[in-house]
Amino acid sequence: MIDVTDVSKSYGPVEALRGITFHVAAGEIVGLLGPNGAGKTTAMKILTGYLQPDEGTVTVNGLDVLTHTRQVQAQIGYLPETAPLYPELSVQGYLKMMAELRQIPEDEQRDCLSQAVYATGLEDHLTRPIGQLSKGFRQRVGLAQAILHRPRLLILDEPTIGLDPTQVVEIRRLIRRLAQHTTVLFSTHILSEVEALCDRVIILINGRIKADARLSELSATPDAVLVLDKAPAGVFKALRGLNGVRGVEQVQTPDGYPTYRLLGEMGNGADLCPAIYELVKERGWPLRELRREVRTLETVFNELATAA
Ligand code: ATP
């Protein structure tokens, strides 16, 4: 659905994007995660044809954004970081105006409007001026205008920024619902947003892609944690003797059960748990817990940010 190849963009001396390349397949929901100033908004403006890259190409559904801007924009629903809503217009009046601007044929407008209003839960607010709505409801109006023309791709720039926790939950629920029928690329600087909404993340730092992976891949480590009821004799030696184990550490835990972290070989991706389980069974050790160690997205992000 989206192919971005070697895209760079500078504003004078500021290199906002430095040769980014990524792909989003139809039906995916992908988070573009990065700190302030990472280049997220710049990337989204380029994807939607509102800004030209200095170098590189972007295609949406096979069409080059630079040469087929109108056709591409017709397939995209875009929620900019600050949606240009008109406070004095009613919700209905605004959406009608957007339908006209999007050149939705007169006989389809009523259906498009009611579907967008229904999808975003705005039925009871149609006649209210946008300026009188809460921030969360204004964001719904922004989303309603983005889906009005039934786009195949939704591009959402920081969709929950500035909302209170209840509104954040509602907007995320709404995005998940919309994503059932549409490809979604959204940007955020909030780690939990990515975890709540998608399973693939592209991490952008200083205009460069530092990671592009499924959350499960990012959080996986080669290590395992074993918790026993009682510490058996010779446990360290036996664990260290397992294939692929490069070290064993005892971990202090509040409940006091003997807990061991087994360090696996970096990079070979092998799961130590089956071999550990076999050993535990063979020795008759009293097993409480055995799991693969995972890193939080926060740890991953901090490591990447520090290395940037
Ligand atoms: P935020 O999360 O704060 O919105 P972002 O990841 O969306 O940040 P961008 O807004 O794309 O990042 O900005 C990337 C870099 O480009 C920043 O250093 C920013 O100051 C700079 N920049 C963005 N727009 C302009 C502009 N119109 N003129 C000059 N510099 C700009």
py3Dmol code that shows the C-alpha trace and the ligand (Angstrom):
import py3Dmol

protein = """\
ATOM      1  CA  MET A   1       0.000   0.000   0.000  1.00  0.00           C
ATOM      2  CA  ILE A   2       2.817   2.451   0.876  1.00  0.00           C
ATOM      3  CA  ASP A   3       6.368   2.274  -0.491  1.00  0.00           C
ATOM      4  CA  VAL A   4       8.822   4.873   0.726  1.00  0.00           C
ATOM      5  CA  THR A   5      12.298   4.652  -0.811  1.00  0.00           C
ATOM      6  CA  ASP A   6      15.336   6.690   0.244  1.00  0.00           C
ATOM      7  CA  VAL A   7      13.348   9.784   1.113  1.00  0.00           C
ATOM      8  CA  SER A   8      15.255  12.816   2.395  1.00  0.00           C
ATOM      9  CA  LYS A   9      14.017  16.270   3.289  1.00  0.00           C
ATOM     10  CA  SER A  10      15.805  19.298   4.695  1.00  0.00           C
ATOM     11  CA  TYR A  11      14.514  22.651   5.852  1.00  0.00           C
ATOM     12  CA  GLY A  12      17.550  24.821   5.197  1.00  0.00           C
ATOM     13  CA  PRO A  13      20.285  23.378   7.401  1.00  0.00           C
ATOM     14  CA  VAL A  14      17.869  21.077   9.319  1.00  0.00           C
ATOM     15  CA  GLU A  15      17.905  17.528   7.951  1.00  0.00           C
ATOM     16  CA  ALA A  16      14.396  16.404   8.921  1.00  0.00           C
ATOM     17  CA  LEU A  17      14.534  13.065   7.039  1.00  0.00           C
ATOM     18  CA  ARG A  18      17.758  11.329   6.032  1.00  0.00           C
ATOM     19  CA  GLY A  19      17.099   8.605   3.480  1.00  0.00           C
ATOM     20  CA  ILE A  20      14.179   6.726   5.009  1.00  0.00           C
ATOM     21  CA  THR A  21      12.844   3.542   3.409  1.00  0.00           C
ATOM     22  CA  PHE A  22       9.849   1.505   4.559  1.00  0.00           C
ATOM     23  CA  HIS A  23       6.873  -0.430   3.310  1.00  0.00           C
ATOM     24  CA  VAL A  24       3.339  -0.766   4.651  1.00  0.00           C
ATOM     25  CA  ALA A  25       1.199  -3.615   3.328  1.00  0.00           C
ATOM     26  CA  ALA A  26      -2.546  -3.322   2.754  1.00  0.00           C
ATOM     27  CA  GLY A  27      -4.514  -4.082   5.928  1.00  0.00           C
ATOM     28  CA  GLU A  28      -1.661  -3.289   8.315  1.00  0.00           C
ATOM     29  CA  ILE A  29      -1.803  -0.861  11.217  1.00  0.00           C
ATOM     30  CA  VAL A  30       1.656   0.579  11.714  1.00  0.00           C
ATOM     31  CA  GLY A  31       2.918   3.066  14.294  1.00  0.00           C
ATOM     32  CA  LEU A  32       5.553   5.627  13.393  1.00  0.00           C
ATOM     33  CA  LEU A  33       7.189   6.304  16.739  1.00  0.00           C
ATOM     34  CA  GLY A  34       9.698   9.014  17.470  1.00  0.00           C
ATOM     35  CA  PRO A  35      10.540  11.815  19.892  1.00  0.00           C
ATOM     36  CA  ASN A  36       9.683  15.458  19.150  1.00  0.00           C
ATOM     37  CA  GLY A  37      11.483  16.664  16.056  1.00  0.00           C
ATOM     38  CA  ALA A  38      12.214  13.137  14.777  1.00  0.00           C
ATOM     39  CA  GLY A  39      10.634  13.876  11.399  1.00  0.00           C
ATOM     40  CA  LYS A  40       7.232  12.179  11.778  1.00  0.00           C
ATOM     41  CA  THR A  41       5.111  15.099  10.572  1.00  0.00           C
ATOM     42  CA  THR A  42       7.498  15.742   7.692  1.00  0.00           C
ATOM     43  CA  ALA A  43       7.207  12.079   6.636  1.00  0.00           C
ATOM     44  CA  MET A  44       3.412  12.212   6.789  1.00  0.00           C
ATOM     45  CA  LYS A  45       3.202  15.436   4.793  1.00  0.00           C
ATOM     46  CA  ILE A  46       5.386  13.869   2.109  1.00  0.00           C
ATOM     47  CA  LEU A  47       3.301  10.680   2.055  1.00  0.00           C
ATOM     48  CA  THR A  48       0.134  12.665   1.588  1.00  0.00           C
ATOM     49  CA  GLY A  49       1.586  14.850  -1.163  1.00  0.00           C
ATOM     50  CA  TYR A  50       1.514  18.082   0.847  1.00  0.00           C
ATOM     51  CA  LEU A  51       5.291  18.390   0.841  1.00  0.00           C
ATOM     52  CA  GLN A  52       7.865  17.382  -1.758  1.00  0.00           C
ATOM     53  CA  PRO A  53      10.880  15.331  -0.750  1.00  0.00           C
ATOM     54  CA  ASP A  54      14.348  16.546  -1.794  1.00  0.00           C
ATOM     55  CA  GLU A  55      15.231  12.994  -2.768  1.00  0.00           C
ATOM     56  CA  GLY A  56      13.565   9.620  -2.976  1.00  0.00           C
ATOM     57  CA  THR A  57      10.193   8.299  -4.048  1.00  0.00           C
ATOM     58  CA  VAL A  58       6.870   7.554  -2.412  1.00  0.00           C
ATOM     59  CA  THR A  59       4.185   5.422  -3.986  1.00  0.00           C
ATOM     60  CA  VAL A  60       0.739   4.744  -2.590  1.00  0.00           C
ATOM     61  CA  ASN A  61      -1.064   1.789  -4.050  1.00  0.00           C
ATOM     62  CA  GLY A  62       1.438   1.811  -6.934  1.00  0.00           C
ATOM     63  CA  LEU A  63       0.960   5.508  -7.757  1.00  0.00           C
ATOM     64  CA  ASP A  64       3.794   8.001  -7.403  1.00  0.00           C
ATOM     65  CA  VAL A  65       2.739  10.737  -4.988  1.00  0.00           C
ATOM     66  CA  LEU A  66       4.642  13.417  -6.928  1.00  0.00           C
ATOM     67  CA  THR A  67       3.216  12.644 -10.356  1.00  0.00           C
ATOM     68  CA  HIS A  68      -0.248  11.442  -9.294  1.00  0.00           C
ATOM     69  CA  THR A  69      -0.863  13.676  -6.287  1.00  0.00           C
ATOM     70  CA  ARG A  70      -4.636  14.060  -6.779  1.00  0.00           C
ATOM     71  CA  GLN A  71      -5.260  10.344  -7.341  1.00  0.00           C
ATOM     72  CA  VAL A  72      -3.166   9.465  -4.305  1.00  0.00           C
ATOM     73  CA  GLN A  73      -4.906  12.041  -2.130  1.00  0.00           C
ATOM     74  CA  ALA A  74      -8.261  10.614  -3.194  1.00  0.00           C
ATOM     75  CA  GLN A  75      -7.219   7.288  -1.657  1.00  0.00           C
ATOM     76  CA  ILE A  76      -5.905   8.738   1.575  1.00  0.00           C
ATOM     77  CA  GLY A  77      -7.704   9.982   4.659  1.00  0.00           C
ATOM     78  CA  TYR A  78      -5.363  12.358   6.445  1.00  0.00           C
ATOM     79  CA  LEU A  79      -5.657  13.666   9.974  1.00  0.00           C
ATOM     80  CA  PRO A  80      -2.986  16.350  10.320  1.00  0.00           C
ATOM     81  CA  GLU A  81      -1.489  17.137  13.728  1.00  0.00           C
ATOM     82  CA  THR A  82      -3.747  20.176  13.994  1.00  0.00           C
ATOM     83  CA  ALA A  83      -6.821  19.505  11.891  1.00  0.00           C
ATOM     84  CA  PRO A  84      -8.091  22.711  10.258  1.00  0.00           C
ATOM     85  CA  LEU A  85     -11.557  22.671  11.795  1.00  0.00           C
ATOM     86  CA  TYR A  86     -13.832  25.697  11.539  1.00  0.00           C
ATOM     87  CA  PRO A  87     -15.127  26.521  15.046  1.00  0.00           C
ATOM     88  CA  GLU A  88     -18.187  28.433  13.895  1.00  0.00           C
ATOM     89  CA  LEU A  89     -19.436  25.660  11.584  1.00  0.00           C
ATOM     90  CA  SER A  90     -21.697  22.900  12.859  1.00  0.00           C
ATOM     91  CA  VAL A  91     -20.345  19.344  12.660  1.00  0.00           C
ATOM     92  CA  GLN A  92     -22.806  18.603   9.867  1.00  0.00           C
ATOM     93  CA  GLY A  93     -22.011  21.830   8.011  1.00  0.00           C
ATOM     94  CA  TYR A  94     -18.288  21.165   8.187  1.00  0.00           C
ATOM     95  CA  LEU A  95     -18.545  17.567   7.011  1.00  0.00           C
ATOM     96  CA  LYS A  96     -20.860  18.638   4.170  1.00  0.00           C
ATOM     97  CA  MET A  97     -18.299  21.243   3.138  1.00  0.00           C
ATOM     98  CA  MET A  98     -15.525  18.628   3.225  1.00  0.00           C
ATOM     99  CA  ALA A  99     -17.651  16.267   1.122  1.00  0.00           C
ATOM    100  CA  GLU A 100     -18.004  19.031  -1.500  1.00  0.00           C
ATOM    101  CA  LEU A 101     -14.276  19.782  -1.399  1.00  0.00           C
ATOM    102  CA  ARG A 102     -13.497  16.083  -1.840  1.00  0.00           C
ATOM    103  CA  GLN A 103     -15.838  16.130  -4.827  1.00  0.00           C
ATOM    104  CA  ILE A 104     -17.935  13.264  -3.520  1.00  0.00           C
ATOM    105  CA  PRO A 105     -20.842  12.997  -5.985  1.00  0.00           C
ATOM    106  CA  GLU A 106     -24.064  14.653  -4.691  1.00  0.00           C
ATOM    107  CA  ASP A 107     -26.029  11.375  -4.635  1.00  0.00           C
ATOM    108  CA  GLU A 108     -23.345   9.626  -2.524  1.00  0.00           C
ATOM    109  CA  GLN A 109     -22.795  12.430  -0.038  1.00  0.00           C
ATOM    110  CA  ARG A 110     -25.652  11.522   2.304  1.00  0.00           C
ATOM    111  CA  ASP A 111     -24.435   7.900   2.660  1.00  0.00           C
ATOM    112  CA  CYS A 112     -20.784   8.882   3.060  1.00  0.00           C
ATOM    113  CA  LEU A 113     -21.709  11.450   5.679  1.00  0.00           C
ATOM    114  CA  SER A 114     -23.925   9.189   7.732  1.00  0.00           C
ATOM    115  CA  GLN A 115     -21.375   6.368   7.660  1.00  0.00           C
ATOM    116  CA  ALA A 116     -18.559   8.671   8.804  1.00  0.00           C
ATOM    117  CA  VAL A 117     -20.776  10.144  11.521  1.00  0.00           C
ATOM    118  CA  TYR A 118     -21.846   6.687  12.697  1.00  0.00           C
ATOM    119  CA  ALA A 119     -18.259   5.321  12.671  1.00  0.00           C
ATOM    120  CA  THR A 120     -17.028   8.205  14.816  1.00  0.00           C
ATOM    121  CA  GLY A 121     -20.031   8.314  17.164  1.00  0.00           C
ATOM    122  CA  LEU A 122     -20.995  11.891  16.307  1.00  0.00           C
ATOM    123  CA  GLU A 123     -24.732  11.284  15.792  1.00  0.00           C
ATOM    124  CA  ASP A 124     -25.795  13.372  18.772  1.00  0.00           C
ATOM    125  CA  HIS A 125     -23.525  16.309  17.986  1.00  0.00           C
ATOM    126  CA  LEU A 126     -24.380  17.101  14.377  1.00  0.00           C
ATOM    127  CA  THR A 127     -25.875  20.523  14.966  1.00  0.00           C
ATOM    128  CA  ARG A 128     -23.353  21.743  17.528  1.00  0.00           C
ATOM    129  CA  PRO A 129     -20.739  24.296  16.490  1.00  0.00           C
ATOM    130  CA  ILE A 130     -17.307  22.620  16.360  1.00  0.00           C
ATOM    131  CA  GLY A 131     -15.865  25.327  18.627  1.00  0.00           C
ATOM    132  CA  GLN A 132     -18.163  24.194  21.443  1.00  0.00           C
ATOM    133  CA  LEU A 133     -17.074  20.553  21.337  1.00  0.00           C
ATOM    134  CA  SER A 134     -14.581  18.991  23.741  1.00  0.00           C
ATOM    135  CA  LYS A 135     -11.127  18.266  22.338  1.00  0.00           C
ATOM    136  CA  GLY A 136     -11.908  14.552  22.099  1.00  0.00           C
ATOM    137  CA  PHE A 137     -15.036  15.218  20.055  1.00  0.00           C
ATOM    138  CA  ARG A 138     -13.184  17.706  17.824  1.00  0.00           C
ATOM    139  CA  GLN A 139     -10.687  14.906  17.157  1.00  0.00           C
ATOM    140  CA  ARG A 140     -13.617  12.683  16.197  1.00  0.00           C
ATOM    141  CA  VAL A 141     -14.708  15.338  13.715  1.00  0.00           C
ATOM    142  CA  GLY A 142     -11.165  15.326  12.323  1.00  0.00           C
ATOM    143  CA  LEU A 143     -11.356  11.556  11.949  1.00  0.00           C
ATOM    144  CA  ALA A 144     -14.827  11.784  10.388  1.00  0.00           C
ATOM    145  CA  GLN A 145     -13.522  14.157   7.675  1.00  0.00           C
ATOM    146  CA  ALA A 146     -10.577  11.789   7.114  1.00  0.00           C
ATOM    147  CA  ILE A 147     -12.818   8.788   6.408  1.00  0.00           C
ATOM    148  CA  LEU A 148     -15.589  10.650   4.588  1.00  0.00           C
ATOM    149  CA  HIS A 149     -14.496   9.595   1.098  1.00  0.00           C
ATOM    150  CA  ARG A 150     -13.960   5.961   2.218  1.00  0.00           C
ATOM    151  CA  PRO A 151     -10.181   5.991   1.813  1.00  0.00           C
ATOM    152  CA  ARG A 152      -8.165   2.807   1.584  1.00  0.00           C
ATOM    153  CA  LEU A 153      -5.425   4.334   3.681  1.00  0.00           C
ATOM    154  CA  LEU A 154      -5.602   6.439   6.840  1.00  0.00           C
ATOM    155  CA  ILE A 155      -2.655   8.606   7.832  1.00  0.00           C
ATOM    156  CA  LEU A 156      -3.046   9.987  11.339  1.00  0.00           C
ATOM    157  CA  ASP A 157      -0.526  12.448  12.771  1.00  0.00           C
ATOM    158  CA  GLU A 158      -0.444  12.162  16.579  1.00  0.00           C
ATOM    159  CA  PRO A 159      -4.182  11.338  16.765  1.00  0.00           C
ATOM    160  CA  THR A 160      -4.415  11.446  20.570  1.00  0.00           C
ATOM    161  CA  ILE A 161      -2.159  14.409  21.328  1.00  0.00           C
ATOM    162  CA  GLY A 162      -3.601  16.749  23.970  1.00  0.00           C
ATOM    163  CA  LEU A 163      -6.503  14.479  24.916  1.00  0.00           C
ATOM    164  CA  ASP A 164      -7.364  13.429  28.456  1.00  0.00           C
ATOM    165  CA  PRO A 165      -6.966   9.731  29.380  1.00  0.00           C
ATOM    166  CA  THR A 166     -10.652   8.889  28.792  1.00  0.00           C
ATOM    167  CA  GLN A 167     -10.641  10.567  25.394  1.00  0.00           C
ATOM    168  CA  VAL A 168      -7.371   8.806  24.511  1.00  0.00           C
ATOM    169  CA  VAL A 169      -8.984   5.432  25.212  1.00  0.00           C
ATOM    170  CA  GLU A 170     -12.034   6.360  23.096  1.00  0.00           C
ATOM    171  CA  ILE A 171     -10.004   7.601  20.134  1.00  0.00           C
ATOM    172  CA  ARG A 172      -7.765   4.513  20.222  1.00  0.00           C
ATOM    173  CA  ARG A 173     -10.863   2.306  20.244  1.00  0.00           C
ATOM    174  CA  LEU A 174     -12.174   4.240  17.278  1.00  0.00           C
ATOM    175  CA  ILE A 175      -8.899   3.882  15.360  1.00  0.00           C
ATOM    176  CA  ARG A 176      -8.863   0.130  16.015  1.00  0.00           C
ATOM    177  CA  ARG A 177     -12.402  -0.075  14.633  1.00  0.00           C
ATOM    178  CA  LEU A 178     -11.507   1.931  11.540  1.00  0.00           C
ATOM    179  CA  ALA A 179      -8.427  -0.248  11.019  1.00  0.00           C
ATOM    180  CA  GLN A 180     -10.642  -3.283  10.470  1.00  0.00           C
ATOM    181  CA  HIS A 181     -11.386  -1.995   6.965  1.00  0.00           C
ATOM    182  CA  THR A 182      -8.527   0.408   6.228  1.00  0.00           C
ATOM    183  CA  THR A 183      -4.732   0.407   6.231  1.00  0.00           C
ATOM    184  CA  VAL A 184      -3.551   2.754   8.983  1.00  0.00           C
ATOM    185  CA  LEU A 185      -0.260   4.561   9.519  1.00  0.00           C
ATOM    186  CA  PHE A 186      -0.230   6.774  12.595  1.00  0.00           C
ATOM    187  CA  SER A 187       2.492   8.759  14.298  1.00  0.00           C
ATOM    188  CA  THR A 188       3.070   9.126  17.994  1.00  0.00           C
ATOM    189  CA  HIS A 189       5.739   9.874  20.549  1.00  0.00           C
ATOM    190  CA  ILE A 190       3.913   7.812  23.166  1.00  0.00           C
ATOM    191  CA  LEU A 191       5.228   4.285  23.582  1.00  0.00           C
ATOM    192  CA  SER A 192       2.044   2.905  25.100  1.00  0.00           C
ATOM    193  CA  GLU A 193       0.099   4.161  22.077  1.00  0.00           C
ATOM    194  CA  VAL A 194       2.032   1.818  19.825  1.00  0.00           C
ATOM    195  CA  GLU A 195       1.485  -1.095  22.192  1.00  0.00           C
ATOM    196  CA  ALA A 196      -2.232  -0.310  22.408  1.00  0.00           C
ATOM    197  CA  LEU A 197      -2.840   0.062  18.702  1.00  0.00           C
ATOM    198  CA  CYS A 198      -0.557  -2.003  16.545  1.00  0.00           C
ATOM    199  CA  ASP A 199       1.905  -4.826  16.377  1.00  0.00           C
ATOM    200  CA  ARG A 200       4.387  -3.266  13.980  1.00  0.00           C
ATOM    201  CA  VAL A 201       6.393  -0.168  14.708  1.00  0.00           C
ATOM    202  CA  ILE A 202       8.795   2.006  12.772  1.00  0.00           C
ATOM    203  CA  ILE A 203      11.073   3.959  15.102  1.00  0.00           C
ATOM    204  CA  LEU A 204      12.277   7.268  13.712  1.00  0.00           C
ATOM    205  CA  ILE A 205      15.009   9.185  15.521  1.00  0.00           C
ATOM    206  CA  ASN A 206      16.806  12.245  14.128  1.00  0.00           C
ATOM    207  CA  GLY A 207      15.319  11.680  10.682  1.00  0.00           C
ATOM    208  CA  ARG A 208      16.565   8.087  10.441  1.00  0.00           C
ATOM    209  CA  ILE A 209      14.732   4.784  10.820  1.00  0.00           C
ATOM    210  CA  LYS A 210      16.298   3.015  13.775  1.00  0.00           C
ATOM    211  CA  ALA A 211      13.972   0.013  13.845  1.00  0.00           C
ATOM    212  CA  ASP A 212      11.202  -1.445  11.719  1.00  0.00           C
ATOM    213  CA  ALA A 213       9.843  -4.592  13.287  1.00  0.00           C
ATOM    214  CA  ARG A 214       6.981  -6.318  15.001  1.00  0.00           C
ATOM    215  CA  LEU A 215       6.770  -5.456  18.687  1.00  0.00           C
ATOM    216  CA  SER A 216       7.302  -9.111  19.575  1.00  0.00           C
ATOM    217  CA  GLU A 217      10.611  -9.125  17.644  1.00  0.00           C
ATOM    218  CA  LEU A 218      11.790  -5.927  19.306  1.00  0.00           C
ATOM    219  CA  SER A 219      10.972  -7.138  22.769  1.00  0.00           C
ATOM    220  CA  ALA A 220      12.411 -10.640  22.343  1.00  0.00           C
ATOM    221  CA  THR A 221      15.746 -11.431  24.006  1.00  0.00           C
ATOM    222  CA  PRO A 222      17.855 -14.605  23.876  1.00  0.00           C
ATOM    223  CA  ASP A 223      17.560 -14.912  27.675  1.00  0.00           C
ATOM    224  CA  ALA A 224      15.270 -17.035  29.844  1.00  0.00           C
ATOM    225  CA  VAL A 225      14.134 -16.880  33.462  1.00  0.00           C
ATOM    226  CA  LEU A 226      13.722 -19.966  35.616  1.00  0.00           C
ATOM    227  CA  VAL A 227      12.031 -19.926  39.030  1.00  0.00           C
ATOM    228  CA  LEU A 228      12.219 -22.986  41.294  1.00  0.00           C
ATOM    229  CA  ASP A 229      10.580 -23.777  44.639  1.00  0.00           C
ATOM    230  CA  LYS A 230      13.893 -24.703  46.265  1.00  0.00           C
ATOM    231  CA  ALA A 231      17.485 -24.353  45.098  1.00  0.00           C
ATOM    232  CA  PRO A 232      18.759 -27.825  44.143  1.00  0.00           C
ATOM    233  CA  ALA A 233      22.430 -28.773  44.485  1.00  0.00           C
ATOM    234  CA  GLY A 234      24.505 -28.247  41.349  1.00  0.00           C
ATOM    235  CA  VAL A 235      21.905 -26.018  39.669  1.00  0.00           C
ATOM    236  CA  PHE A 236      24.377 -23.450  38.306  1.00  0.00           C
ATOM    237  CA  LYS A 237      26.709 -26.033  36.831  1.00  0.00           C
ATOM    238  CA  ALA A 238      23.840 -27.906  35.185  1.00  0.00           C
ATOM    239  CA  LEU A 239      22.276 -24.752  33.722  1.00  0.00           C
ATOM    240  CA  ARG A 240      25.616 -23.455  32.473  1.00  0.00           C
ATOM    241  CA  GLY A 241      26.191 -26.767  30.730  1.00  0.00           C
ATOM    242  CA  LEU A 242      23.157 -26.300  28.484  1.00  0.00           C
ATOM    243  CA  ASN A 243      23.749 -25.651  24.813  1.00  0.00           C
ATOM    244  CA  GLY A 244      23.496 -21.970  23.898  1.00  0.00           C
ATOM    245  CA  VAL A 245      23.802 -20.684  27.480  1.00  0.00           C
ATOM    246  CA  ARG A 246      26.592 -18.154  27.899  1.00  0.00           C
ATOM    247  CA  GLY A 247      25.993 -17.409  31.564  1.00  0.00           C
ATOM    248  CA  VAL A 248      23.671 -17.859  34.543  1.00  0.00           C
ATOM    249  CA  GLU A 249      22.844 -15.165  37.119  1.00  0.00           C
ATOM    250  CA  GLN A 250      20.840 -15.510  40.303  1.00  0.00           C
ATOM    251  CA  VAL A 251      18.138 -12.825  40.534  1.00  0.00           C
ATOM    252  CA  GLN A 252      16.901 -11.433  43.853  1.00  0.00           C
ATOM    253  CA  THR A 253      13.084 -11.378  43.963  1.00  0.00           C
ATOM    254  CA  PRO A 254      10.684 -10.119  46.650  1.00  0.00           C
ATOM    255  CA  ASP A 255       9.078 -13.546  47.131  1.00  0.00           C
ATOM    256  CA  GLY A 256      12.480 -15.168  47.760  1.00  0.00           C
ATOM    257  CA  TYR A 257      12.070 -18.126  45.369  1.00  0.00           C
ATOM    258  CA  PRO A 258      15.370 -19.151  43.736  1.00  0.00           C
ATOM    259  CA  THR A 259      15.314 -17.326  40.407  1.00  0.00           C
ATOM    260  CA  TYR A 260      17.927 -17.656  37.644  1.00  0.00           C
ATOM    261  CA  ARG A 261      18.458 -15.643  34.497  1.00  0.00           C
ATOM    262  CA  LEU A 262      20.066 -17.680  31.742  1.00  0.00           C
ATOM    263  CA  LEU A 263      21.843 -15.544  29.166  1.00  0.00           C
ATOM    264  CA  GLY A 264      21.461 -16.845  25.634  1.00  0.00           C
ATOM    265  CA  GLU A 265      23.696 -16.294  22.619  1.00  0.00           C
ATOM    266  CA  MET A 266      22.991 -12.906  21.068  1.00  0.00           C
ATOM    267  CA  GLY A 267      21.711 -12.926  17.544  1.00  0.00           C
ATOM    268  CA  ASN A 268      20.915 -16.616  17.044  1.00  0.00           C
ATOM    269  CA  GLY A 269      17.300 -16.124  18.179  1.00  0.00           C
ATOM    270  CA  ALA A 270      17.077 -19.576  19.749  1.00  0.00           C
ATOM    271  CA  ASP A 271      14.647 -20.072  22.628  1.00  0.00           C
ATOM    272  CA  LEU A 272      16.401 -21.644  25.629  1.00  0.00           C
ATOM    273  CA  CYS A 273      13.159 -22.674  27.340  1.00  0.00           C
ATOM    274  CA  PRO A 274      12.679 -26.152  25.786  1.00  0.00           C
ATOM    275  CA  ALA A 275      16.206 -27.271  26.785  1.00  0.00           C
ATOM    276  CA  ILE A 276      15.786 -25.820  30.289  1.00  0.00           C
ATOM    277  CA  TYR A 277      12.455 -27.580  30.675  1.00  0.00           C
ATOM    278  CA  GLU A 278      13.994 -30.922  29.655  1.00  0.00           C
ATOM    279  CA  LEU A 279      16.746 -30.468  32.240  1.00  0.00           C
ATOM    280  CA  VAL A 280      14.265 -29.526  34.989  1.00  0.00           C
ATOM    281  CA  LYS A 281      12.179 -32.601  34.164  1.00  0.00           C
ATOM    282  CA  GLU A 282      15.184 -34.915  34.037  1.00  0.00           C
ATOM    283  CA  ARG A 283      16.508 -33.699  37.401  1.00  0.00           C
ATOM    284  CA  GLY A 284      13.057 -33.583  39.025  1.00  0.00           C
ATOM    285  CA  TRP A 285      13.545 -29.951  40.127  1.00  0.00           C
ATOM    286  CA  PRO A 286      10.456 -28.255  41.641  1.00  0.00           C
ATOM    287  CA  LEU A 287       9.504 -25.863  38.827  1.00  0.00           C
ATOM    288  CA  ARG A 288       7.495 -22.707  39.592  1.00  0.00           C
ATOM    289  CA  GLU A 289       7.975 -20.708  36.407  1.00  0.00           C
ATOM    290  CA  LEU A 290       9.910 -20.753  33.141  1.00  0.00           C
ATOM    291  CA  ARG A 291       9.711 -17.927  30.633  1.00  0.00           C
ATOM    292  CA  ARG A 292      11.574 -16.158  27.915  1.00  0.00           C
ATOM    293  CA  GLU A 293      12.870 -12.775  29.038  1.00  0.00           C
ATOM    294  CA  VAL A 294      11.293  -9.816  27.224  1.00  0.00           C
ATOM    295  CA  ARG A 295      12.317  -6.181  27.044  1.00  0.00           C
ATOM    296  CA  THR A 296       9.752  -3.430  27.225  1.00  0.00           C
ATOM    297  CA  LEU A 297       9.360  -1.140  24.243  1.00  0.00           C
ATOM    298  CA  GLU A 298      10.580   1.611  26.549  1.00  0.00           C
ATOM    299  CA  THR A 299      13.912  -0.170  27.038  1.00  0.00           C
ATOM    300  CA  VAL A 300      14.261  -0.749  23.306  1.00  0.00           C
ATOM    301  CA  PHE A 301      13.421   2.859  22.558  1.00  0.00           C
ATOM    302  CA  ASN A 302      15.878   4.202  25.161  1.00  0.00           C
ATOM    303  CA  GLU A 303      18.657   1.989  23.796  1.00  0.00           C
ATOM    304  CA  LEU A 304      18.011   3.215  20.261  1.00  0.00           C
ATOM    305  CA  ALA A 305      17.736   6.859  21.361  1.00  0.00           C
ATOM    306  CA  THR A 306      21.014   6.646  23.278  1.00  0.00           C
ATOM    307  CA  ALA A 307      22.758   5.038  20.334  1.00  0.00           C
ATOM    308  CA  ALA A 308      21.424   7.718  17.942  1.00  0.00           C
TER     309      ALA A 308
END
"""
ligand_1 = """\
31
ATP
P 6.794 16.553 16.764
O 6.555 15.252 17.481
O 7.360 17.606 17.688
O 5.622 17.032 15.973
P 8.064 15.449 14.409
O 8.682 14.118 14.666
O 6.732 15.467 13.767
O 8.029 16.304 15.748
P 8.879 17.268 12.335
O 7.790 18.237 12.676
O 8.770 16.529 11.073
O 9.121 16.251 13.540
O 10.244 18.090 12.360
C 11.493 17.486 12.026
C 12.559 18.575 12.098
O 12.331 19.540 11.063
C 12.570 19.367 13.397
O 13.897 19.682 13.713
C 11.775 20.612 13.052
O 12.182 21.703 13.852
C 12.153 20.821 11.603
N 11.066 21.484 10.845
C 9.829 21.002 10.650
N 9.098 21.839 9.870
C 9.914 22.884 9.574
C 9.776 24.076 8.796
N 8.632 24.354 8.155
N 10.833 24.902 8.713
C 11.994 24.609 9.343
N 12.209 23.515 10.075
C 11.195 22.638 10.199
"""
view = py3Dmol.view(width=600, height=400)
view.addModel(protein, "pdb")
view.setStyle({"model": 0}, {"cartoon": {"style": "trace"}})
view.addModel(ligand_1, "xyz")
view.setStyle({"model": 1}, {"stick": {}})
view.zoomTo()
view.show()
